[in-house]
């Protein structure tokens, strides 16, 4: 992945509705640091934050099937999300299927 592609993935994480404030902040800090002597430190901090926040596909499948997942998403939406995640896992997905985890996982695969 080129640096430009990484930057696009970072922007995708920031734009994702499912992205937590801490990951948004770490990704913004990275973008602000690109091309400066602080870039490596910001990249390291972003990677550490993404490692904390990006959910595995197994974790998401378990969550979407749980009582908590059903309470948060509603029974029908949780079921649909779970089914989509199971299909994604069967197709080789490693990370949760939300936009933040998909882009964040791609960054981790490249940089971590």
C-alpha positions as CSV (number, residue, x, y, z in Angstrom):
1,X,0.0,0.0,0.0
2,X,1.4,3.4,-0.9
3,X,1.5,6.3,1.5
4,X,-1.3,7.9,-0.4
5,X,-3.4,4.8,0.0
6,X,-2.7,4.7,3.7
7,X,-3.7,8.3,4.0
8,X,-7.0,7.5,2.2
9,X,-7.6,4.7,4.6
10,X,-6.9,7.0,7.6
11,X,-9.5,9.4,6.2
12,X,-12.0,6.6,5.8
13,X,-11.5,5.7,9.5
14,X,-12.1,9.4,10.5
15,X,-15.2,9.6,8.3
16,X,-16.8,6.4,9.6
17,X,-19.8,6.9,11.8
18,X,-18.7,3.9,13.8
19,X,-15.3,5.4,14.7
20,X,-14.7,6.3,18.3
21,X,-13.4,9.7,19.3
22,X,-10.0,8.4,20.4
23,X,-9.4,6.8,17.0
24,X,-10.5,9.9,15.2
25,X,-8.1,12.0,17.2
26,X,-5.2,9.6,16.7
27,X,-5.9,9.5,12.9
28,X,-6.2,13.3,12.7
29,X,-2.9,13.6,14.6
30,X,-1.3,11.3,12.1
31,X,-2.6,13.2,9.1
32,X,-1.4,16.5,10.7
33,X,2.1,14.9,11.2
34,X,2.6,13.5,7.7
35,X,5.7,14.9,6.2
36,X,7.0,16.2,9.5
37,X,9.6,14.8,11.9
38,X,6.7,13.8,14.1
39,X,5.2,11.5,11.6
40,X,6.7,8.2,12.9
41,X,5.6,9.0,16.5
42,X,2.1,9.9,15.3
43,X,2.0,6.7,13.2
44,X,3.0,4.6,16.2
45,X,0.3,6.3,18.3
46,X,-2.3,5.7,15.6
47,X,-1.4,2.1,15.3
48,X,-1.6,1.6,19.1
49,X,-5.1,3.2,19.1
50,X,-6.3,1.1,16.2
51,X,-5.0,-2.1,17.8
52,X,-7.2,-1.2,20.8
53,X,-10.3,-0.3,18.7
54,X,-10.4,-2.5,15.6
55,X,-12.6,-5.5,16.4
56,X,-11.9,-8.9,14.9
57,X,-14.6,-10.5,12.8
58,X,-15.0,-13.2,15.5
59,X,-15.5,-10.5,18.1
60,X,-18.1,-8.7,16.1
61,X,-20.0,-11.9,15.3
62,X,-20.1,-12.7,19.0
63,X,-21.2,-9.2,19.9
64,X,-23.9,-8.9,17.3
65,X,-25.4,-12.2,18.5
66,X,-25.2,-11.2,22.2
67,X,-28.0,-9.7,24.3
68,X,-26.0,-6.5,24.5
69,X,-25.7,-6.3,20.7
70,X,-29.4,-7.0,20.3
71,X,-30.2,-4.3,22.8
72,X,-27.9,-1.7,21.1
73,X,-28.9,-2.5,17.5
74,X,-32.3,-4.0,17.9
75,X,-33.2,-7.6,17.4
76,X,-33.7,-7.4,13.6
77,X,-30.6,-5.2,12.9
78,X,-28.4,-7.3,15.1
79,X,-29.5,-10.5,13.3
80,X,-28.9,-8.9,9.9
81,X,-25.5,-7.6,10.9
82,X,-24.6,-11.0,12.4
83,X,-25.5,-12.8,9.2
84,X,-23.5,-10.3,7.1
85,X,-20.5,-10.8,9.4
86,X,-20.7,-14.6,9.1
87,X,-20.8,-14.3,5.3
88,X,-17.8,-11.8,5.4
89,X,-15.9,-14.2,7.6
90,X,-16.5,-17.1,5.2
91,X,-15.2,-14.9,2.4
92,X,-12.0,-14.2,4.4
93,X,-12.7,-11.1,6.4
94,X,-10.5,-10.6,9.5
95,X,-12.2,-7.6,10.9
96,X,-15.6,-6.3,11.9
97,X,-17.5,-5.2,8.8
98,X,-18.1,-1.6,9.9
99,X,-16.4,1.1,7.9
100,X,-14.0,2.1,10.8
101,X,-12.8,-1.5,11.5
102,X,-12.5,-2.3,7.8
103,X,-10.3,0.7,7.0
104,X,-8.5,0.5,10.4
105,X,-7.8,-3.2,9.8
106,X,-6.3,-2.4,6.4
107,X,-4.0,0.1,8.1
108,X,-3.0,-2.4,10.7
109,X,-2.3,-5.1,8.1
110,X,0.0,-2.7,6.3
111,X,1.7,-0.9,9.2
112,X,1.5,-3.0,12.3
